[in-house]
């Protein structure tokens, strides 16, 4: 990742992402079997504010494979161990947002903070526009969940063994994006607002 958050003396990884790193390693290790994996299987995450393709689906394996190959912002060197990082989601609010990923060597989460929804949309729409994975919707103040179990089940059917356990697969991940408004000294959490156009 060109603008990957660099580790400072007080900097900590955004999280440990053992399960997501295991899934990325499994996808990358499929080799010739990659064609047997449905490219529209959602990748397990709850950080992406965008929908893709004609059916408006959450970020999927096909979207990620394309971005890993065609965008330097979606791969990089881990600032913690020097291993390879792969991103799996991008989103945010008006002025703040990031591309989230993890290192497939040390499993630490990484964040590439490049801007809010408008910046992210303007960055990735041109890369994806002539593919089946074009951006076809976004949401302000929320995310589109990628369920965990479908990808794990598909990888198991292809003979992959090193995968997250059933307990993790059946859990739901809380949304990584939300916002609130303060009125008369009280906070009120706002519902997400779907957007069909780019915020300029």
Secondary structure, DSSP 8 states (H G I E B T S, - for coil): -TT-----TT---S-B-HHHHHHHHHHHTTGGGGGGS-TTSB-SBS---EEETTTTB-SBHHHHHHHHHH-GGGEEE-TTTS-EEEEEEEEE-SS-EEEEEEETTT-BEEEE---SHHHHHHHHHHHHTTSTT-EEEEEES----B-SHHHHHHHHHTT--S---HHHHTS----S---EEEETTEEEE---EEESS---
